[in-house]
Amino acid sequence: MQGQPAIATSTSLTPVEWVKAMNSTPTPGIGCFSASYPNIVWIPERCSPPPKGAETVGNGNDDSANNVLQGIATNVHGSFPSLTGYSSECDPSWGCDYYSLQLNTNEFPQSVYGPCGSGQLWPNGWEQFVLKQQGNVLGSVLFIEYWLIQYHMFCGNCPPNWSQDPLNANNCFLNSAAATDTNYRDPAHLTNYMLTGNITSTMHSAVFCDSGVTPSCYADTVGAVLPLYNNWSDTEFGIFGFQGNSQANFNSGVTLGVKVDNNAGSVSCGTLALTGETNNLNLGSCVASGTAVTISESN
Protein backbone atom coordinates (compact mmCIF):
# COMPACT_ATOMS: atom_id res chain seq x y z
CA MET A 1 0.00 0.00 0.00
CA GLN A 2 1.34 3.39 -0.96
CA GLY A 3 2.32 5.70 1.87
CA GLN A 4 1.39 9.33 2.35
CA PRO A 5 3.43 12.12 0.73
CA ALA A 6 6.43 13.34 2.66
CA ILE A 7 5.79 16.62 4.46
CA ALA A 8 6.52 19.60 2.22
CA THR A 9 9.30 21.86 3.40
CA SER A 10 9.72 25.37 2.15
CA THR A 11 13.29 25.88 1.03
CA SER A 12 15.70 28.54 -0.10
CA LEU A 13 17.86 25.95 -1.86
CA THR A 14 19.05 26.62 -5.36
CA PRO A 15 17.69 24.28 -8.05
CA VAL A 16 20.93 22.27 -8.00
CA GLU A 17 20.87 21.99 -4.20
CA TRP A 18 17.19 21.04 -4.33
CA VAL A 19 17.91 18.25 -6.84
CA LYS A 20 20.59 16.82 -4.55
CA ALA A 21 18.18 16.99 -1.61
CA MET A 22 15.40 15.24 -3.54
CA ASN A 23 17.76 12.53 -4.74
CA SER A 24 18.56 11.76 -1.11
CA THR A 25 14.97 11.95 0.14
CA PRO A 26 13.25 8.54 0.31
CA THR A 27 9.84 8.22 -1.29
CA PRO A 28 7.03 7.55 1.20
CA GLY A 29 6.45 4.02 -0.04
CA ILE A 30 6.21 1.79 -3.09
CA GLY A 31 4.86 3.42 -6.25
CA CYS A 32 5.54 6.31 -8.62
CA PHE A 33 6.06 9.89 -7.46
CA SER A 34 6.82 13.40 -8.69
CA ALA A 35 8.23 16.54 -7.07
CA SER A 36 8.35 20.20 -8.07
CA TYR A 37 10.74 22.90 -6.93
CA PRO A 38 11.04 24.40 -4.34
CA ASN A 39 9.20 21.97 -2.05
CA ILE A 40 10.88 18.82 -0.77
CA VAL A 41 7.88 16.54 -1.10
CA TRP A 42 7.07 13.41 -3.12
CA ILE A 43 3.55 13.38 -4.59
CA PRO A 44 2.07 9.97 -5.55
CA GLU A 45 1.43 9.48 -9.27
CA ARG A 46 -0.07 6.66 -11.33
CA CYS A 47 2.49 4.12 -12.56
CA SER A 48 2.49 2.79 -16.12
CA PRO A 49 2.84 -0.88 -17.12
CA PRO A 50 6.40 -2.26 -17.27
CA PRO A 51 8.23 -1.20 -20.45
CA LYS A 52 8.71 -3.84 -23.09
CA GLY A 53 12.20 -4.84 -24.16
CA ALA A 54 15.46 -5.03 -22.28
CA GLU A 55 18.51 -2.88 -21.69
CA THR A 56 20.57 -5.79 -22.91
CA VAL A 57 23.67 -7.21 -21.31
CA GLY A 58 26.95 -8.44 -22.70
CA ASN A 59 28.78 -5.98 -24.95
CA GLY A 60 31.66 -5.32 -22.57
CA ASN A 61 33.00 -2.27 -24.41
CA ASP A 62 30.72 0.50 -23.22
CA ASP A 63 32.04 4.01 -23.18
CA SER A 64 31.17 4.86 -19.57
CA ALA A 65 32.71 1.67 -18.22
CA ASN A 66 35.33 3.47 -16.11
CA ASN A 67 32.77 4.87 -13.69
CA VAL A 68 33.40 2.20 -11.07
CA LEU A 69 33.09 2.79 -7.33
CA GLN A 70 34.38 0.64 -4.50
CA GLY A 71 32.61 0.02 -1.20
CA ILE A 72 29.04 -0.87 -0.27
CA ALA A 73 26.61 1.68 -1.72
CA THR A 74 22.95 2.47 -1.02
CA ASN A 75 22.55 5.93 -2.60
CA VAL A 76 24.40 6.51 -5.89
CA HIS A 77 24.13 9.63 -8.07
CA GLY A 78 25.00 9.77 -11.77
CA SER A 79 25.37 13.19 -13.40
CA PHE A 80 27.07 15.12 -16.20
CA PRO A 81 29.16 18.02 -14.88
CA SER A 82 30.09 19.30 -18.35
CA LEU A 83 29.03 19.15 -22.01
CA THR A 84 30.67 21.11 -24.83
CA GLY A 85 30.42 21.07 -28.61
CA TYR A 86 26.96 19.51 -28.66
CA SER A 87 24.53 19.91 -31.56
CA SER A 88 22.78 16.54 -31.94
CA GLU A 89 22.28 13.00 -30.63
CA CYS A 90 20.66 10.26 -32.70
CA ASP A 91 20.21 6.54 -32.21
CA PRO A 92 20.29 5.02 -35.72
CA SER A 93 18.00 2.20 -34.62
CA TRP A 94 15.33 4.46 -33.12
CA GLY A 95 15.74 8.11 -34.12
CA CYS A 96 17.08 11.43 -32.91
CA ASP A 97 16.68 12.27 -29.21
CA TYR A 98 16.14 8.60 -28.35
CA TYR A 99 18.56 7.58 -25.62
CA SER A 100 18.81 5.96 -22.21
CA LEU A 101 20.48 7.08 -19.01
CA GLN A 102 21.61 4.00 -17.12
CA LEU A 103 22.96 3.54 -13.62
CA ASN A 104 24.09 -0.10 -13.61
CA THR A 105 25.30 -2.17 -10.68
CA ASN A 106 27.88 -4.93 -10.51
CA GLU A 107 26.67 -8.52 -10.72
CA PHE A 108 25.97 -9.86 -7.23
CA PRO A 109 25.13 -13.16 -5.51
CA GLN A 110 21.44 -13.92 -5.12
CA SER A 111 19.61 -16.73 -3.38
CA VAL A 112 16.05 -15.78 -4.34
CA TYR A 113 16.10 -17.79 -7.57
CA GLY A 114 18.19 -20.96 -7.62
CA PRO A 115 20.18 -23.07 -7.26
CA CYS A 116 19.70 -25.08 -10.42
CA GLY A 117 21.48 -26.90 -13.22
CA SER A 118 24.69 -28.89 -13.23
CA GLY A 119 26.53 -28.51 -9.97
CA GLN A 120 23.60 -26.62 -8.41
CA LEU A 121 24.68 -23.20 -9.73
CA TRP A 122 23.28 -19.97 -8.32
CA PRO A 123 22.91 -17.48 -11.22
CA ASN A 124 24.03 -13.95 -10.31
CA GLY A 125 21.71 -10.99 -10.06
CA TRP A 126 22.21 -7.65 -11.81
CA GLU A 127 20.26 -4.39 -11.63
CA GLN A 128 19.78 -1.31 -13.81
CA PHE A 129 18.17 2.04 -12.90
CA VAL A 130 17.01 3.39 -16.27
CA LEU A 131 15.55 6.54 -17.80
CA LYS A 132 14.50 6.18 -21.45
CA GLN A 133 13.85 9.35 -23.47
CA GLN A 134 11.48 8.55 -26.35
CA GLY A 135 12.39 11.21 -28.90
CA ASN A 136 11.25 14.82 -28.55
CA VAL A 137 7.48 14.12 -28.45
CA LEU A 138 6.66 11.09 -26.28
CA GLY A 139 8.45 12.03 -23.05
CA SER A 140 10.37 9.55 -20.90
CA VAL A 141 9.90 6.52 -18.68
CA LEU A 142 11.78 5.70 -15.48
CA PHE A 143 12.03 2.15 -14.18
CA ILE A 144 14.23 -0.56 -12.66
CA GLU A 145 15.33 -3.60 -14.61
CA TYR A 146 16.33 -6.79 -12.78
CA TRP A 147 18.45 -9.56 -14.29
CA LEU A 148 19.26 -13.20 -13.60
CA ILE A 149 22.52 -13.80 -15.44
CA GLN A 150 22.69 -17.16 -17.26
CA TYR A 151 19.54 -18.36 -15.47
CA HIS A 152 17.96 -19.69 -18.65
CA MET A 153 21.13 -21.58 -19.52
CA PHE A 154 21.37 -23.35 -16.17
CA CYS A 155 17.76 -23.50 -15.02
CA GLY A 156 15.63 -23.83 -18.15
CA ASN A 157 12.64 -21.53 -18.46
CA CYS A 158 12.76 -18.11 -16.79
CA PRO A 159 10.86 -17.72 -13.50
CA PRO A 160 7.17 -16.71 -13.67
CA ASN A 161 6.70 -13.10 -14.85
CA TRP A 162 10.33 -12.89 -16.01
CA SER A 163 11.26 -12.72 -19.72
CA GLN A 164 14.06 -14.28 -21.71
CA ASP A 165 16.48 -11.73 -23.18
CA PRO A 166 15.90 -11.79 -26.97
CA LEU A 167 19.53 -10.85 -27.65
CA ASN A 168 21.17 -13.16 -25.11
CA ALA A 169 18.99 -16.19 -24.55
CA ASN A 170 20.98 -17.26 -21.48
CA ASN A 171 19.62 -14.40 -19.36
CA CYS A 172 16.25 -13.49 -17.85
CA PHE A 173 14.99 -9.98 -17.03
CA LEU A 174 12.10 -8.32 -15.23
CA ASN A 175 11.03 -4.68 -15.65
CA SER A 176 9.29 -2.80 -12.86
CA ALA A 177 6.20 -0.72 -13.46
CA ALA A 178 7.34 2.65 -14.81
CA ALA A 179 7.03 6.25 -13.75
CA THR A 180 6.20 8.37 -16.81
CA ASP A 181 6.97 11.99 -17.64
CA THR A 182 5.61 13.99 -20.58
CA ASN A 183 8.47 16.52 -20.56
CA TYR A 184 11.13 16.37 -23.26
CA ARG A 185 14.56 15.87 -21.70
CA ASP A 186 16.75 17.39 -24.39
CA PRO A 187 20.24 15.79 -24.48
CA ALA A 188 21.58 19.31 -25.01
CA HIS A 189 20.77 19.85 -21.31
CA LEU A 190 22.51 16.80 -19.85
CA THR A 191 24.31 18.95 -17.28
CA ASN A 192 20.91 19.57 -15.63
CA TYR A 193 20.13 15.88 -15.17
CA MET A 194 20.81 13.50 -12.28
CA LEU A 195 19.86 9.82 -12.09
CA THR A 196 19.98 8.13 -8.70
CA GLY A 197 19.60 4.62 -7.35
CA ASN A 198 18.39 4.47 -3.75
CA ILE A 199 18.10 1.12 -1.99
CA THR A 200 17.20 -0.35 1.38
CA SER A 201 16.88 -4.00 2.31
CA THR A 202 13.20 -3.91 1.29
CA MET A 203 12.78 -1.17 -1.35
CA HIS A 204 14.63 0.01 -4.46
CA SER A 205 14.08 3.45 -6.05
CA ALA A 206 15.08 5.04 -9.34
CA VAL A 207 15.04 8.85 -9.13
CA PHE A 208 15.48 11.32 -11.99
CA CYS A 209 15.82 15.07 -11.46
CA ASP A 210 16.16 18.05 -13.81
CA SER A 211 17.57 21.27 -12.31
CA GLY A 212 16.77 23.32 -15.43
CA VAL A 213 14.37 26.22 -15.96
CA THR A 214 11.51 24.43 -14.18
CA PRO A 215 13.22 22.08 -11.69
CA SER A 216 11.41 18.79 -11.21
CA CYS A 217 11.96 15.18 -10.15
CA TYR A 218 10.16 11.91 -10.48
CA ALA A 219 10.70 8.52 -8.89
CA ASP A 220 9.81 4.85 -9.21
CA THR A 221 9.96 2.77 -6.01
CA VAL A 222 9.45 -1.00 -5.94
CA GLY A 223 9.97 -3.84 -3.53
CA ALA A 224 13.45 -5.35 -3.51
CA VAL A 225 13.18 -8.15 -6.09
CA LEU A 226 16.86 -9.13 -5.76
CA PRO A 227 19.25 -8.71 -2.78
CA LEU A 228 21.32 -5.75 -4.00
CA TYR A 229 21.49 -4.34 -0.46
CA ASN A 230 24.96 -5.00 1.02
CA ASN A 231 26.11 -6.22 -2.43
CA TRP A 232 26.40 -2.96 -4.42
CA SER A 233 30.13 -2.29 -4.85
CA ASP A 234 30.60 -1.00 -8.45
CA THR A 235 28.61 1.31 -10.71
CA GLU A 236 28.52 1.94 -14.45
CA PHE A 237 26.79 5.17 -15.50
CA GLY A 238 26.31 7.05 -18.74
CA ILE A 239 24.15 8.01 -21.68
CA PHE A 240 23.64 5.09 -24.06
CA GLY A 241 21.51 3.93 -26.95
CA PHE A 242 17.77 3.64 -26.41
CA GLN A 243 17.39 -0.15 -26.30
CA GLY A 244 18.47 -3.49 -27.75
CA ASN A 245 22.25 -2.97 -28.06
CA SER A 246 21.74 0.30 -29.94
CA GLN A 247 24.09 3.31 -29.83
CA ALA A 248 23.67 6.98 -28.93
CA ASN A 249 25.60 8.85 -31.64
CA PHE A 250 26.74 12.40 -30.88
CA ASN A 251 27.93 14.92 -33.44
CA SER A 252 31.68 15.24 -33.96
CA GLY A 253 33.47 17.50 -31.48
CA VAL A 254 31.50 16.63 -28.33
CA THR A 255 33.23 16.41 -24.95
CA LEU A 256 31.18 15.07 -22.04
CA GLY A 257 31.99 14.87 -18.35
CA VAL A 258 30.45 11.89 -16.55
CA LYS A 259 30.35 11.66 -12.76
CA VAL A 260 29.27 8.94 -10.33
CA ASP A 261 29.08 9.57 -6.58
CA ASN A 262 28.43 6.59 -4.30
CA ASN A 263 28.20 8.67 -1.09
CA ALA A 264 29.78 5.73 0.71
CA GLY A 265 33.52 6.14 1.04
CA SER A 266 36.69 6.20 -1.04
CA VAL A 267 36.46 5.33 -4.74
CA SER A 268 38.69 4.26 -7.59
CA CYS A 269 38.46 4.14 -11.38
CA GLY A 270 37.76 0.74 -12.90
CA THR A 271 36.55 -1.07 -15.99
CA LEU A 272 33.03 -2.33 -15.27
CA ALA A 273 31.18 -2.75 -18.59
CA LEU A 274 27.93 -4.69 -18.51
CA THR A 275 25.23 -2.93 -20.50
CA GLY A 276 24.78 -3.80 -24.17
CA GLU A 277 23.96 -0.23 -25.25
CA THR A 278 26.80 2.15 -26.19
CA ASN A 279 27.61 5.66 -27.36
CA ASN A 280 30.13 6.84 -29.95
CA LEU A 281 32.36 8.72 -27.51
CA ASN A 282 35.85 7.61 -26.50
CA LEU A 283 36.98 7.25 -22.90
CA GLY A 284 39.43 9.87 -21.69
CA SER A 285 40.85 10.64 -18.28
CA CYS A 286 39.34 9.29 -15.07
CA VAL A 287 39.77 11.13 -11.77
CA ALA A 288 38.75 9.69 -8.40
CA SER A 289 38.18 12.18 -5.59
CA GLY A 290 36.36 11.66 -2.31
CA THR A 291 33.30 9.51 -2.93
CA ALA A 292 33.11 10.19 -6.70
CA VAL A 293 34.79 9.44 -9.98
CA THR A 294 34.66 11.77 -12.98
CA ILE A 295 35.74 10.83 -16.48
CA SER A 296 35.95 12.65 -19.78
CA GLU A 297 34.41 11.26 -22.97
CA SER A 298 34.87 12.84 -26.40
CA ASN A 299 34.88 12.19 -30.12
C-alpha positions in Angstrom: 0.0 0.0 0.0 1.3 3.4 -1.0 2.3 5.7 1.9 1.4 9.3 2.4 3.4 12.1 0.7 6.4 13.3 2.7 5.8 16.6 4.5 6.5 19.6 2.2 9.3 21.9 3.4 9.7 25.4 2.2 13.3 25.9 1.0 15.7 28.5 -0.1 17.9 25.9 -1.9 19.1 26.6 -5.4 17.7 24.3 -8.1 20.9 22.3 -8.0 20.9 22.0 -4.2 17.2 21.0 -4.3 17.9 18.2 -6.8 20.6 16.8 -4.5 18.2 17.0 -1.6 15.4 15.2 -3.5 17.8 12.5 -4.7 18.6 11.8 -1.1 15.0 12.0 0.1 13.3 8.5 0.3 9.8 8.2 -1.3 7.0 7.6 1.2 6.5 4.0 0.0 6.2 1.8 -3.1 4.9 3.4 -6.2 5.5 6.3 -8.6 6.1 9.9 -7.5 6.8 13.4 -8.7 8.2 16.5 -7.1 8.3 20.2 -8.1 10.7 22.9 -6.9 11.0 24.4 -4.3 9.2 22.0 -2.0 10.9 18.8 -0.8 7.9 16.5 -1.1 7.1 13.4 -3.1 3.5 13.4 -4.6 2.1 10.0 -5.5 1.4 9.5 -9.3 -0.1 6.7 -11.3 2.5 4.1 -12.6 2.5 2.8 -16.1 2.8 -0.9 -17.1 6.4 -2.3 -17.3 8.2 -1.2 -20.4 8.7 -3.8 -23.1 12.2 -4.8 -24.2 15.5 -5.0 -22.3 18.5 -2.9 -21.7 20.6 -5.8 -22.9 23.7 -7.2 -21.3 26.9 -8.4 -22.7 28.8 -6.0 -24.9 31.7 -5.3 -22.6 33.0 -2.3 -24.4 30.7 0.5 -23.2 32.0 4.0 -23.2 31.2 4.9 -19.6 32.7 1.7 -18.2 35.3 3.5 -16.1 32.8 4.9 -13.7 33.4 2.2 -11.1 33.1 2.8 -7.3 34.4 0.6 -4.5 32.6 0.0 -1.2 29.0 -0.9 -0.3 26.6 1.7 -1.7 23.0 2.5 -1.0 22.5 5.9 -2.6 24.4 6.5 -5.9 24.1 9.6 -8.1 25.0 9.8 -11.8 25.4 13.2 -13.4 27.1 15.1 -16.2 29.2 18.0 -14.9 30.1 19.3 -18.3 29.0 19.1 -22.0 30.7 21.1 -24.8 30.4 21.1 -28.6 27.0 19.5 -28.7 24.5 19.9 -31.6 22.8 16.5 -31.9 22.3 13.0 -30.6 20.7 10.3 -32.7 20.2 6.5 -32.2 20.3 5.0 -35.7 18.0 2.2 -34.6 15.3 4.5 -33.1 15.7 8.1 -34.1 17.1 11.4 -32.9 16.7 12.3 -29.2 16.1 8.6 -28.4 18.6 7.6 -25.6 18.8 6.0 -22.2 20.5 7.1 -19.0 21.6 4.0 -17.1 23.0 3.5 -13.6 24.1 -0.1 -13.6 25.3 -2.2 -10.7 27.9 -4.9 -10.5 26.7 -8.5 -10.7 26.0 -9.9 -7.2 25.1 -13.2 -5.5 21.4 -13.9 -5.1 19.6 -16.7 -3.4 16.0 -15.8 -4.3 16.1 -17.8 -7.6 18.2 -21.0 -7.6 20.2 -23.1 -7.3 19.7 -25.1 -10.4 21.5 -26.9 -13.2 24.7 -28.9 -13.2 26.5 -28.5 -10.0 23.6 -26.6 -8.4 24.7 -23.2 -9.7 23.3 -20.0 -8.3 22.9 -17.5 -11.2 24.0 -14.0 -10.3 21.7 -11.0 -10.1 22.2 -7.7 -11.8 20.3 -4.4 -11.6 19.8 -1.3 -13.8 18.2 2.0 -12.9 17.0 3.4 -16.3 15.5 6.5 -17.8 14.5 6.2 -21.5 13.9 9.3 -23.5 11.5 8.6 -26.3 12.4 11.2 -28.9 11.2 14.8 -28.5 7.5 14.1 -28.5 6.7 11.1 -26.3 8.4 12.0 -23.1 10.4 9.5 -20.9 9.9 6.5 -18.7 11.8 5.7 -15.5 12.0 2.1 -14.2 14.2 -0.6 -12.7 15.3 -3.6 -14.6 16.3 -6.8 -12.8 18.5 -9.6 -14.3 19.3 -13.2 -13.6 22.5 -13.8 -15.4 22.7 -17.2 -17.3 19.5 -18.4 -15.5 18.0 -19.7 -18.7 21.1 -21.6 -19.5 21.4 -23.4 -16.2 17.8 -23.5 -15.0 15.6 -23.8 -18.1 12.6 -21.5 -18.5 12.8 -18.1 -16.8 10.9 -17.7 -13.5 7.2 -16.7 -13.7 6.7 -13.1 -14.8 10.3 -12.9 -16.0 11.3 -12.7 -19.7 14.1 -14.3 -21.7 16.5 -11.7 -23.2 15.9 -11.8 -27.0 19.5 -10.8 -27.6 21.2 -13.2 -25.1 19.0 -16.2 -24.6 21.0 -17.3 -21.5 19.6 -14.4 -19.4 16.2 -13.5 -17.8 15.0 -10.0 -17.0 12.1 -8.3 -15.2 11.0 -4.7 -15.6 9.3 -2.8 -12.9 6.2 -0.7 -13.5 7.3 2.7 -14.8 7.0 6.3 -13.8 6.2 8.4 -16.8 7.0 12.0 -17.6 5.6 14.0 -20.6 8.5 16.5 -20.6 11.1 16.4 -23.3 14.6 15.9 -21.7 16.8 17.4 -24.4 20.2 15.8 -24.5 21.6 19.3 -25.0 20.8 19.8 -21.3 22.5 16.8 -19.9 24.3 19.0 -17.3 20.9 19.6 -15.6 20.1 15.9 -15.2 20.8 13.5 -12.3 19.9 9.8 -12.1 20.0 8.1 -8.7 19.6 4.6 -7.4 18.4 4.5 -3.7 18.1 1.1 -2.0 17.2 -0.3 1.4 16.9 -4.0 2.3 13.2 -3.9 1.3 12.8 -1.2 -1.3 14.6 0.0 -4.5 14.1 3.4 -6.1 15.1 5.0 -9.3 15.0 8.8 -9.1 15.5 11.3 -12.0 15.8 15.1 -11.5 16.2 18.1 -13.8 17.6 21.3 -12.3 16.8 23.3 -15.4 14.4 26.2 -16.0 11.5 24.4 -14.2 13.2 22.1 -11.7 11.4 18.8 -11.2 12.0 15.2 -10.1 10.2 11.9 -10.5 10.7 8.5 -8.9 9.8 4.9 -9.2 10.0 2.8 -6.0 9.4 -1.0 -5.9 10.0 -3.8 -3.5 13.4 -5.4 -3.5 13.2 -8.1 -6.1 16.9 -9.1 -5.8 19.3 -8.7 -2.8 21.3 -5.8 -4.0 21.5 -4.3 -0.5 25.0 -5.0 1.0 26.1 -6.2 -2.4 26.4 -3.0 -4.4 30.1 -2.3 -4.9 30.6 -1.0 -8.5 28.6 1.3 -10.7 28.5 1.9 -14.5 26.8 5.2 -15.5 26.3 7.1 -18.7 24.1 8.0 -21.7 23.6 5.1 -24.1 21.5 3.9 -27.0 17.8 3.6 -26.4 17.4 -0.2 -26.3 18.5 -3.5 -27.8 22.3 -3.0 -28.1 21.7 0.3 -29.9 24.1 3.3 -29.8 23.7 7.0 -28.9 25.6 8.9 -31.6 26.7 12.4 -30.9 27.9 14.9 -33.4 31.7 15.2 -34.0 33.5 17.5 -31.5 31.5 16.6 -28.3 33.2 16.4 -25.0 31.2 15.1 -22.0 32.0 14.9 -18.3 30.4 11.9 -16.5 30.3 11.7 -12.8 29.3 8.9 -10.3 29.1 9.6 -6.6 28.4 6.6 -4.3 28.2 8.7 -1.1 29.8 5.7 0.7 33.5 6.1 1.0 36.7 6.2 -1.0 36.5 5.3 -4.7 38.7 4.3 -7.6 38.5 4.1 -11.4 37.8 0.7 -12.9 36.6 -1.1 -16.0 33.0 -2.3 -15.3 31.2 -2.8 -18.6 27.9 -4.7 -18.5 25.2 -2.9 -20.5 24.8 -3.8 -24.2 24.0 -0.2 -25.3 26.8 2.1 -26.2 27.6 5.7 -27.4 30.1 6.8 -30.0 32.4 8.7 -27.5 35.9 7.6 -26.5 37.0 7.2 -22.9 39.4 9.9 -21.7 40.9 10.6 -18.3 39.3 9.3 -15.1 39.8 11.1 -11.8 38.8 9.7 -8.4 38.2 12.2 -5.6 36.4 11.7 -2.3 33.3 9.5 -2.9 33.1 10.2 -6.7 34.8 9.4 -10.0 34.7 11.8 -13.0 35.7 10.8 -16.5 35.9 12.6 -19.8 34.4 11.3 -23.0 34.9 12.8 -26.4 34.9 12.2 -30.1 
